[in-house]
């Protein structure tokens, strides 16, 4: 295509692809992180083992022992820390965040716009995750909560499948690759209960 002076411009589709694949994700993360940490201050006193947070005119004070969940999310680029495999660095490789949930159930997400997430966790004991694209996850649960949800689903599936015979349950168990983990567990438990009932008679 030429302009009025006769200078030609060449449309390069590869530039568009690179922009959407690498730059757009970085922009999305930057906007999300900026909104999350707008007017947020974090102060950690390692000697006193305390954490102070100011967030939109509200202040919170915690001890290290008040932490229920602590997870550091780094870009998958940094997974070489555990597997020694080097990966291509992208415009969003240095984005990440530290998620903390306290005993009062308040949750905070301190992003790479305010802390160095490429370094070690700010507080020892944090679990480190390496997602491909570190968007903030809002549904973090404790191990006890995860187990409670799992058991609730298992019980629900057991109730729904009470009508199945032992033979039908056995056939479904053989197809375990087709079902979710909680379904497989429910089928196995239900089969054992039915077998025990027959043995007791």
N, C-alpha and C positions, 0 to 999 in steps of 0.2 A: 504494500500500500504506500502511496506517495503523498506528501503534503503539498501545499501551494508552491514551495520553492523547489519541488522536484526531489526532495530527500526521501529516500525509501526507508520504511520501518518494516521489520520482519516479525511477524507474530510467532512467538516461541511457546508452544503448548507445554513444554517441559518446565518452564518457569512457573506456569500456573499450577501445575501438579505439585512441584516442590513447595510453593507457597501454601497450598491448602494442606499438604501432608505434614509440613514441619512448622510453619509460622502460625497458622490459624490455631492449632492446639496450644501453642505458647501464649497466644493472646487470650484464649479462653481461660487458661489457668491463671494468668496474671490478673484478669478482671475478677475472677472468683476469689483469689487470695486477697486482693486489695479490699474487696467488700467485706470479707471475713475478718480481717485484721485492722479495719479502719478504726482509729482512735483506741487502739489496744496497746497496753504496756505490760511487759512481763519482767519481773524481778525475781531472781533465784538467789537465795542466800545459802550457800553450801555449808557454811559453818553452823548456822542455826537450823539448817535443814527445813527451810521455809520457802514458800512460793507466794508471791504477791502479784495480783492481776488487777489492772484497771481496764475496764471495758465500757466505753460510752457512759462515763460519769458514775459508774458503779465500781466498787472495790471489793476484792475478795482476798482472803488470806488463808493459806493452807500449810499443813506440815507435809513432809514427804510421805508420811505414813497414811495420809488421807487419800492417796492415789489408789484408785481401783483398777484402772486400765491405763497403760502407757504404751503407745505404739508410735514408732517413727517411720513415716512413709518416704522412701527415697525413690527416685526414678530407677527403672530397671538398668540403666547405664551403670549404676553403682553396685550392681550385684557381683561385680568382679571381686568385691570384698570377701565373698563367700565361695565363689566357684573359680576365681582366677581367669575367667573368660572376658576378654576385652570386647566392648561393643561400640558401635558408632555413637558419637555424641550428637545430640540434636539440640535445637534451640530451647527445648523444654526439659533437657536432662537435669538441670540444676534446680528444678522445681520440686518441692516436697513439703511435708508438714509433720508436725508432732501433735498427736492426738492425746489428750489427757481427760480422763473422767474421774471425778472425785466421789467420795462417799456420800455427799449430798446430792449426787446425780447430776451436778453441773458438768457440762462438757465444753472443752475449749480446743480450738484448732489453731496452733501457732505455725504459720506458714514460713516458707523460705524468704518471704519479703521482710521478715523481722528476725529470723534466727538462721543459723547456718545448718541446714539439714544434711549437708554433705559430710559433716563431721560425725563424731560419735554422739549417741543420745545425750541430751542435756542432763538427764538423771539416769543413773545406772538401773539396769533391769528392764529397760524398755524393749519391747519386741520390735524388730526391724523388718519391714515389708518392702518389696521391690516391685511395685506395679508398673505396667507398661506406660500408663498415663495416670499420674497421681491426682485425679479429681478427689475432692473431699468426700469421704464416706460418712454418712450421717447415722448409720444403724449399727454402730459398734456395741457388742454385748460382752458381758463377762462370761467366763467358762461355765459358771453355775446357771446363768440365764440361757446359754446355748443348750446346755444339757436339759434344762427344764422344758424348753421349746421342743427339743427332740423327743423327750418322753411324752409330752402332750400329744404330739403328732402320732407317735407309735400307738398310744392308747386309742386315739381317734380311729386309726386304720384298723386296729383290732376289733373295735366295736362294729365297724362297717363290714367286716369280713367274717363275722361270727357264723354266718350261714354256710360257709364253705366246709366241705368234708376234708378229712385228713389227706385223702388222695388228691383232691383239688389243690389243697395247700402245698403238697409236695411238688406238684407240677408247676405251680407258680414260683416256688422257691428255686426250682431248676432254671427258671428264666430270670434270675436275679439281676442280670445285666440290663434288663428292660425297666427296672423299677428304681425308685429313689432309695437311699439307705434306710430311711425310716419305715418305708413300706416293706423292705426285705426283713427288717428286724421285727416288725409287727407280724408278718406271716410266720416267721420262725417261732416266735413266742406263742402265737396262737396254736400252731401245730403241736408244740410241746404241752400246752395246757390240755388240748383235746386228747393227746396220747395218755397223759397222766390220769385224766378222767376215766378213760376206758380201762386203764390198768387198775384203777381203784374199785371198779365195779366187779 
